[in-house]
Amino acid sequence: MVSYSSWGVGTDLSVIPQAWRRAGTATRKPVWSRQDFWENFRTHPAVFVARVNFESVTGFLSGYDVAVSGNLLDGFREWLAAKLGFGRNLVWFALILKLVFPEGRPAEPWSQEDDQHAVNQLIKLLDEYFESRAGDPEAAGERRPSRPPS
């Protein structure tokens, strides 16, 4: 189904519903902190992804991390590589699979049990990582840029 707007030249913009307006701070939505987001995601992942499987969850978390300029997963890859003792050249979700399936990744397609196990372990590892950063002053707020903006 395709929907078209009837707005255009001559549209009376004074009849825009109030809910669509962006004026004033009273109508602005509060911004979630990283901790707020994580608590909501870890307890209700199905609100954020259509299917709660490893591929969807890692894809969503990667996208969210990009959207918040790396302020969610900053340092996670390095933490995972240190935990494994190798893998600094791998992406974080590949490192998760090395930890979750030490004997090797299951054959495709994954069983529902393997997929759920990978998601559960991912959430557990992220919880452990965030807990390890709890004392880090940068973990609670914005990440400082590594170089001044141009």
ChimeraX attribute file (.defattr): number of C-alpha atoms within 10 A of each C-alpha:
attribute: neighborCount
match mode: 1-to-1
recipient: residues
	/A:1	2
	/A:2	3
	/A:3	5
	/A:4	5
	/A:5	5
	/A:6	7
	/A:7	9
	/A:8	8
	/A:9	6
	/A:10	6
	/A:11	10
	/A:12	9
	/A:13	9
	/A:14	7
	/A:15	7
	/A:16	10
	/A:17	8
	/A:18	10
	/A:19	8
	/A:20	7
	/A:21	10
	/A:22	10
	/A:23	10
	/A:24	7
	/A:25	7
	/A:26	7
	/A:27	11
	/A:28	10
	/A:29	7
	/A:30	6
	/A:31	8
	/A:32	10
	/A:33	14
	/A:34	19
	/A:35	14
	/A:36	10
	/A:37	13
	/A:38	19
	/A:39	13
	/A:40	14
	/A:41	17
	/A:42	15
	/A:43	10
	/A:44	12
	/A:45	20
	/A:46	13
	/A:47	11
	/A:48	14
	/A:49	15
	/A:50	10
	/A:51	12
	/A:52	17
	/A:53	21
	/A:54	21
	/A:55	13
	/A:56	16
	/A:57	21
	/A:58	17
	/A:59	14
	/A:60	15
	/A:61	17
	/A:62	16
	/A:63	13
	/A:64	16
	/A:65	16
	/A:66	13
	/A:67	11
	/A:68	12
	/A:69	14
	/A:70	15
	/A:71	20
	/A:72	23
	/A:73	19
	/A:74	13
	/A:75	13
	/A:76	18
	/A:77	20
	/A:78	18
	/A:79	16
	/A:80	25
	/A:81	20
	/A:82	12
	/A:83	12
	/A:84	14
	/A:85	9
	/A:86	12
	/A:87	17
	/A:88	15
	/A:89	10
	/A:90	13
	/A:91	14
	/A:92	21
	/A:93	18
	/A:94	14
	/A:95	22
	/A:96	22
	/A:97	17
	/A:98	17
	/A:99	19
	/A:100	19
	/A:101	14
	/A:102	9
	/A:103	8
	/A:104	10
	/A:105	13
	/A:106	12
	/A:107	8
	/A:108	6
	/A:109	8
	/A:110	13
	/A:111	11
	/A:112	10
	/A:113	9
	/A:114	18
	/A:115	17
	/A:116	15
	/A:117	16
	/A:118	20
	/A:119	22
	/A:120	16
	/A:121	17
	/A:122	21
	/A:123	18
	/A:124	13
	/A:125	17
	/A:126	18
	/A:127	15
	/A:128	12
	/A:129	16
	/A:130	20
	/A:131	12
	/A:132	12
	/A:133	15
	/A:134	12
	/A:135	10
	/A:136	11
	/A:137	10
	/A:138	12
	/A:139	18
	/A:140	15
	/A:141	12
	/A:142	15
	/A:143	14
	/A:144	9
	/A:145	8
	/A:146	6
	/A:147	6
	/A:148	6
	/A:149	5
	/A:150	3
